[in-house]
């Protein structure tokens, strides 16, 4: 079906929809994207805070209203675009009406999950009616297969088509980009206490008044910080730093950062030894299972820049050879050709 009209129903998250679209375009698809939860204007964002976020903080459940609005917008997109194939990304906030619409259209469709099932609103009975389910979680994929579903393990990947400014002078900083969780704060604080230059990026770390307001005034640690970064800027920060930390939460799938950090040519320090199925620890990235191990790895990076350079180069080679979003699009496209 290459050359077919493909509609991607995606959440709005760091413009990854553009990366998914570009990857499928590389395969020859005519791609259109509908962001089913996007607040496109300042007024829309304010309305969401007033109608949903604030009431929810006060104890009122607005799930039904959110779901109805999001589902109706997705159905309108389906009827307007008239696609020949559909990829739904995550999709747990969409009501069954969307899948009934797809059944009526009789076109190939696939679902790609970038979170563990236990953290979504999906239940297995609903997934059983979807002809092609992909997940970034190997564990979830195995469970779905055991339940008789047509499930596929499709990890996340690196958007190598993203335009990033040329490399500049190394900053010497050890960076973390993303949400602030206790385990992440512990590691970054331990590095700072050991004299390692660190910087953390994201609204949960930022002390900018706008970010404090957006996060309802939560406290911040005493670490050098930056605001949320656009994806291209995040790639540059990772690449130009001494190294970047990739610290997972309660996950068995690997985050997008796993592939992006190596893909841009950063030295990646990751907290999971089971990454060995994707990268070779000690040669293509570094593993630190504790804050003290992260300090040890950071100190070697500082004292042995030639060794660090080999890690950068090897990780980037492996990513471009095996782990781009075009590689993932090729896996997902199997749903449209079977």
C-alpha positions in Angstrom: 0.0 0.0 0.0 2.9 2.4 -0.3 1.7 5.5 -1.9 -1.6 5.2 0.0 -3.3 7.9 2.1 -2.3 7.2 5.7 -4.0 9.0 8.6 -2.1 9.0 11.9 -4.2 9.6 14.9 -1.7 10.8 17.5 -1.5 12.6 20.8 0.2 16.0 20.9 3.6 15.2 22.5 6.8 17.1 21.7 5.8 17.1 18.0 6.6 13.4 17.6 3.6 13.3 15.3 5.8 15.1 12.7 8.6 12.5 13.2 6.1 9.6 12.6 4.7 11.4 9.6 8.2 12.0 8.1 9.2 8.4 8.7 6.2 7.1 6.7 6.7 9.6 4.0 10.1 8.1 3.5 8.3 4.9 2.7 6.2 6.6 0.1 2.9 7.1 2.0 0.8 10.2 1.7 0.5 11.1 5.4 -2.0 13.2 7.2 -2.0 13.7 11.0 -4.8 14.4 13.4 -3.8 15.3 16.9 -6.7 14.1 18.9 -5.8 15.9 22.2 -4.3 19.1 20.9 -5.0 22.5 22.3 -4.0 24.6 19.3 -4.6 28.1 20.7 -4.0 29.9 24.0 -7.8 30.1 24.4 -8.1 26.3 24.0 -5.4 25.7 26.5 -7.1 28.0 29.0 -10.4 26.3 28.4 -8.8 22.9 29.1 -7.4 24.1 32.4 -10.7 25.7 33.4 -13.1 22.9 32.2 -10.9 19.9 33.0 -7.7 20.3 34.9 -9.0 22.6 37.6 -12.2 20.6 38.3 -10.1 17.4 38.5 -7.8 19.0 41.0 -10.9 19.8 43.0 -12.1 16.2 42.9 -14.5 16.3 39.9 -14.1 13.6 37.2 -14.2 15.1 33.7 -13.1 12.0 31.9 -16.4 11.4 30.1 -16.5 15.0 28.7 -12.8 14.8 27.6 -13.4 11.4 25.9 -16.5 12.6 24.0 -14.8 15.7 22.6 -11.6 13.8 21.6 -13.6 11.0 20.0 -15.8 13.3 18.0 -12.8 15.2 16.6 -11.1 11.9 15.6 -14.3 10.7 13.8 -14.6 14.0 11.9 -11.0 13.6 10.8 -11.6 10.0 9.5 -14.6 11.1 7.5 -12.9 14.2 6.1 -9.6 12.5 5.1 -11.1 9.2 3.9 -7.7 7.4 4.4 -6.7 4.1 3.0 -4.9 3.1 6.1 -4.9 4.4 9.7 -2.2 4.2 12.5 -3.5 5.1 16.0 -0.8 6.0 18.5 -1.6 5.1 22.1 -5.3 5.9 21.6 -6.5 4.9 25.1 -8.5 8.2 25.4 -10.6 7.4 22.3 -14.0 5.8 22.8 -15.0 2.6 21.0 -16.8 4.7 18.4 -13.6 5.4 16.6 -12.9 1.7 16.2 -16.5 1.1 15.1 -16.0 3.8 12.5 -12.8 2.1 11.3 -14.6 -1.3 11.1 -17.3 0.3 9.0 -14.7 1.9 6.7 -13.1 -1.6 6.2 -9.5 -0.2 5.9 -6.2 -1.6 7.4 -5.4 -0.1 10.8 -2.9 -0.6 13.5 -2.4 0.6 17.1 1.1 1.5 18.5 1.4 1.7 22.3 4.4 3.7 23.7 3.4 3.0 27.3 2.8 -0.1 29.4 -0.8 -1.3 29.3 -1.1 -1.0 33.1 -0.6 2.8 32.8 -3.2 3.3 30.1 -7.0 3.0 30.0 -6.9 0.1 27.6 -8.2 -3.3 28.7 -7.4 -6.5 26.9 -10.9 -7.2 25.8 -11.0 -4.0 23.8 -7.6 -4.7 22.2 -8.8 -8.1 21.1 -10.8 -6.5 18.3 -7.9 -4.6 16.8 -6.2 -6.5 14.0 -2.6 -5.3 14.5 -1.4 -4.2 17.9 2.2 -3.0 18.4 3.8 -2.1 21.7 7.2 -0.7 22.8 7.0 -3.1 25.8 8.3 -6.6 25.1 6.5 -7.9 28.2 3.1 -6.6 27.1 3.7 -7.9 23.6 4.3 -11.4 25.0 1.2 -11.3 27.1 -1.0 -10.1 24.2 0.4 -12.9 22.0 -0.3 -15.5 24.7 -3.9 -14.1 24.7 -4.2 -14.9 21.0 -3.7 -11.4 19.6 -1.7 -10.3 16.6 0.8 -8.4 18.7 4.2 -7.1 17.6 7.1 -5.7 19.6 8.0 -2.3 18.0 10.4 -0.2 20.1 10.5 3.5 19.9 13.3 5.1 17.8 15.4 8.1 16.7 14.1 10.8 14.3 17.3 11.0 12.2 15.4 13.3 9.7 15.2 16.1 12.3 17.3 19.1 11.3 19.7 20.1 14.2 22.1 22.9 14.3 25.8 22.0 13.7 27.8 20.9 16.7 29.1 23.6 18.8 31.6 23.8 21.7 31.2 21.0 24.3 29.5 22.4 27.3 31.0 19.9 29.7 27.6 19.5 31.4 25.9 16.2 32.3 22.3 16.8 31.4 18.9 15.3 32.1 15.9 16.3 30.0 12.4 15.3 31.1 9.9 15.0 33.9 11.2 15.2 37.5 10.7 12.0 39.4 12.3 11.2 42.8 14.8 8.7 41.4 15.9 11.2 38.7 16.3 13.9 41.3 18.3 11.6 43.5 20.8 10.8 40.7 21.2 14.3 39.4 21.6 15.7 43.0 24.2 13.0 43.7 26.2 14.0 40.6 26.1 17.7 41.6 27.2 16.8 45.1 30.2 15.0 43.7 31.3 18.1 41.8 30.0 17.0 38.4 28.6 19.9 36.4 24.9 19.1 35.8 21.9 20.8 34.2 18.3 19.6 34.2 15.6 20.6 31.7 11.8 20.6 31.9 8.9 22.4 33.5 9.1 20.3 36.7 12.7 21.5 37.2 12.4 25.1 36.0 12.1 27.9 38.4 10.7 30.2 35.7 7.5 31.7 37.1 5.5 30.5 34.1 6.6 26.9 34.7 5.9 27.1 38.4 2.4 28.3 37.5 1.9 25.5 35.0 2.9 22.9 37.5 0.7 24.3 40.2 3.6 25.7 42.3 5.5 22.5 43.1 8.9 22.9 44.8 12.2 22.6 42.9 15.6 21.1 43.8 18.7 23.3 44.0 20.1 22.3 40.6 21.1 24.3 37.5 18.0 24.2 35.3 16.5 25.1 31.9 13.0 25.3 30.7 11.2 22.8 28.4 13.2 22.3 25.2 11.9 21.8 21.7 12.9 18.5 20.4 15.6 19.9 18.0 17.1 21.9 20.9 17.0 18.8 23.2 19.0 16.9 20.6 21.6 19.7 20.5 21.9 19.8 24.3 22.4 16.1 24.5 25.0 16.1 21.7 27.0 19.0 22.9 27.1 18.1 26.6 29.7 15.8 28.3 26.9 13.1 28.6 23.2 12.8 29.1 21.4 10.7 31.7 18.5 8.5 30.7 16.7 7.5 33.9 13.6 5.4 33.6 10.6 5.1 35.9 8.5 1.9 36.4 8.9 0.8 32.8 10.0 -2.3 30.9 9.9 -0.6 27.5 12.7 1.8 26.6 12.0 5.5 26.2 12.5 7.5 23.0 15.5 9.1 24.7 17.3 5.8 24.6 17.5 6.0 20.8 17.7 9.8 20.5 20.7 10.2 22.9 22.8 7.7 20.9 21.4 8.8 17.6 22.6 12.4 18.0 26.1 11.3 19.1 25.8 11.9 22.8 27.4 9.8 25.5 24.4 8.1 27.1 24.3 6.9 30.7 21.3 4.7 31.1 20.0 3.0 34.3 19.1 -0.3 32.7 21.4 -3.2 32.0 18.7 -5.0 30.0 19.4 -2.4 27.2 21.9 -5.0 25.9 19.3 -6.3 23.4 19.4 -2.9 21.7 22.9 -1.5 22.4 26.2 -3.0 23.7 26.9 -1.6 27.2 30.4 -0.2 27.6 30.9 0.2 23.9 27.8 2.0 22.5 26.4 3.5 25.8 27.1 3.3 29.5 25.0 1.7 32.2 24.7 3.0 35.8 22.4 1.1 38.0 22.8 3.5 41.0 23.7 7.1 41.7 27.2 6.1 42.8 27.7 4.2 39.5 26.6 7.3 37.6 29.2 9.3 39.5 31.9 6.8 38.5 30.9 6.8 34.9 30.8 10.6 34.8 34.2 10.9 36.4 35.7 8.6 33.7 34.1 10.6 31.0 35.7 13.8 32.3 39.1 12.2 32.7 39.2 10.2 29.5 37.6 12.2 26.6 39.1 9.9 23.9 37.3 6.9 25.4 34.0 8.9 25.6 34.4 9.9 22.0 34.4 6.1 21.0 31.1 5.7 22.9 29.5 8.5 21.0 30.6 7.2 17.7 29.6 3.6 18.2 26.2 4.5 19.7 25.4 6.7 16.7 26.5 4.1 14.2 24.3 1.5 15.8 21.3 3.8 15.9 21.4 4.9 12.3 21.8 1.2 11.2 19.0 -0.2 13.3 17.0 2.2 15.4 15.5 5.1 13.4 11.8 5.8 13.2 12.0 4.8 9.6 13.0 1.3 10.8 9.9 1.3 13.1 7.6 2.6 10.3 8.7 -0.4 8.2 7.6 -2.7 11.0 4.3 -1.0 11.4 3.6 -0.9 7.7 3.2 -4.6 7.8 -0.3 -4.0 9.1 -1.2 -2.2 5.9 0.1 -4.9 3.5 -1.1 -8.2 5.1 
